[in-house]
Amino acid sequence: MRPSRSITRHTVAISLLLVGALRAEESTRVTAEVDWFAEITKGGLTSVALVILLMAGITFAVERTLSSRRRFVSPDGLIGKVRPLWAKGDFDGILSACKKQPSTLGRMIEFVVGHRETAPELLIPGAQDIGTRELKRQAQKNYSLAVVAALAPLLGLLGTMIGMIESFKLVEIYGDEGGASMLAGSISKALITTAVGLIIAIGSLVVYHWLKSRINASGNQLDEEFESLINAWLLTPGSNHEDVP
């Protein structure tokens, strides 16, 4: 029994020593708070360019978010308003409803009404071309965010290179006399510009792909609604396309 008691005592003593060492380490641990605004200002012209790029990215994101809403592509309720008017011959009513809800779908419907005497095999592709062009134009406007996402990390890398060049220049001038503290400012400048550039790029890419997905979804819905309308107006057996004035 004595050896087991001795082992137990040694184990307890070692555990107490480890706990004491951990508590001592925690009490002596040094934490540093980073003033991000002050660090960014150290980046000089590179930081200024990054801030301008950030403002441009926010502006593009807000404008694209507002301009690509569904109400500007295929607004709710428009199909229900105009579908029964074709059989009644109320083409002015159809055009009036489209003007009250200006959208890509409305302009496609206006084209169909304006060229209603044209054969369906020519009329439908013409209206679909209007939708394709407008959706493509919306997608092209999103490229501004892709440009921001591409430039931001490059500017951050440029700031990194400038900071590292300054660090080596200080080493060249002062040698070992300055120590690590002399290099800290330039190294911090190098790292902060890279971090800011990556943050801007990540945010811009997220918004860009979200807008891209949003436009694709709006385009699919536009196709479905226009197809249902054309089927009811022109392609359904018994439609009065031949008798349209």
N, C-alpha and C positions, 0 to 999 in steps of 0.2 A: 504493500500500500504506500510506502514512503516514496518510491520512485514516481508513482503517478501524481502524488501531491506536489512533488518538486517540479514536475513538468507543468502542472497546472499553474503553479506560482510563476514560473518563467513565462508562460504564455500570457498571463494577465499583465505581467510587468512590461512585456514587449508591446502589448496592445495599448497600455497607458502611454508608453513612450511615443508610439505612432500617433495617437490622438493628440498628445501635446505638441508634437512636431507640426501636425496639420493646422492646429489652432494658431501656432506661432507664425506659420507661413501666411495664413489668412490675415492675421493682424498686421503683418509687415508688407502685404501686397499693395502695390501702388497702382492707382487707376488714373487715367488721363482723360479729361473731357476735351473734345475737339470742337473748336469754334469754326463751323463749316463756312460761314460767310467770310471770316477772316482768311481761311485757307484758300477759298476760291479767289479772293482779291489778290493773292500772291501770284496767281497765274499770269498776270499782266495782260497783254493783248490777246493771248490765247483764251483766257477766261472771258474777256469781253466778247470775243467771237462766239464762244460757247453760249453765253447768256443771250446774245442776239439770235442764235440758232434755236435756242429753247423757246424764246418768244415767238419766233416764226412758226415753230412746230405747234405751239399751242393755238396760234391763230388759224393755221391750216386745219387743225383737228376740229376746232369749234365750227369753222365755216363748212367743212365737209359733213360734219354731223348734222347740221341744220339743213343743208342743201340736199342731202340724200335721204331725207325722210320719205316714208311711203306715200304721203299725201302728194308729193311731187312726181311720183311714178304711177301708181295705180290707187287713187283715193277710194276709201270705203263709200259704198252706196252709189257710185256713178253708173255701174253696170245696171243696177236695179232701176235707176231712173230712165235710162235711155232705151233699154231693151224693148218695152212695149210700144214705144213711140214710132218705131220703124214701120210696123204693120199699119199704124194709123196714118202714115204719111206725114207725120209731124216732124219734118226735118229741121225746121227752125227751132223747135223745142229741144231737139237733140243738140244742136249747136249751142243753144243758150245754156244747157246743162253743162256742156264741156267748158264753156267760158267761165262759168261760176266756179269750177274746180280745175284750174289750169294744171295740166299734168301731161306726162308722156302718153298715157292711155287716152286722154282727152284729145290730144293732137292726132293720134292714130284714128280715132273715131271721126274726127272732123275730116280727115283725108278720105275715109270711106264714104261719108255723106257727100262730100264735094265731088267725088268721082263715082257716084253710085251707078251711073249708066255704063261703066266699064265692066268688062267680063271679070268674074271672080278670080280666074287664074292669073290675071294681071293686077287686079285691085288688091288682093290680099298680100302678095309680096311687096307691093309699094308701101302699104301701111306698116308691114313688119320691118321694112328698112328704116322707117322713121324711129321705131322703138330701138332697133339695133344701134343706130347712130347716137341716139341720146344716152343710152346706157354705156356705150363705149366712151362718150365724152365724160360721163361721170367717173368712169374708171380711170381715165387719163388724168383727171384732176387730183386723184388720190396719189399720183406719183410724187407730188410735192412732199408728202410725208416720207416716202421712200428715199427721197434725196436727203432729207434731214437725217434719217436713220443711217445713211451711208456716210455723210460728212461728219457727224458727231464723233464717232470713234477715231476718225482720221485726225481731227483737230485735237482730240485728247492725246493721241500718239505724238503729235507735233509738240504739245506741251511737255510730254514726257522726255522727248529728245532734247528740248531746250533746257529743261531742268537738269538732266544728266550731263549735258555739256557744261553748264555752270558749275556743277559739282566737281567735275574733273579739272576745270579751270582753277577752282579754289585749291584743289590738291596740288596743282602745278605751281601755284604762287606760294602757298604757305607750307607745303610739305606735310610733315607729321605734327607740326606745331599746333595747328588749329584743332585737331581731334575731330571726333564724330559730331560734336555739337555744331561745328561750323558748316558741315555738310547737310545738316538736318533740314534747313530751310529749302535748299534746292531740291533735295530728294522729295520732300513733302509737296513741293510745287509740281514735281514730275508725276507723283502718284495721284494727286487730287484732280488734275486735268483729265487723266485717264479715267478715273472713276466717274466724273461728271459726264464725260463723253459717252461712256457706256450706259449710264442712266438715261440720258436723252435718247440714245439709239434704241434701247429696249422699249421705252415708252412709245416712241414713234412707230416701231414695228408692230407693237400690240394694237395700236389704234389703226394702223394701215390695214392689217389683216382683218380686223373687225369690220372696217368699212367695206373692204373687198367682199367679205362674206355677206354683208348686209345688201350690197348692190346685186350680188348674184341671187339672193333670195327674192329681192324685189323683181328682178328680171324674170325669174321662174313664175312668180305670181302674175306678172304682166302677161306673159305668154298664155297662161291658163285662162285668165279672164277674157283676153281678146279672142282666143280660140272659141270659148263658149259663146261669145257674142256673135262672132261670124257664123258659127254653126246655126244659131237661131235666126240670123238675118238672111244669110245667103245660101247655106248648104243644106238646111233641113228641107226634106220633101214638102212641097206645098208652100215654100217661101215665095214671096211675090217679087223677086228680083226682076223678072222679065217685065213686070207691070209697073216698076218704079218710075215715076215721072221725072 
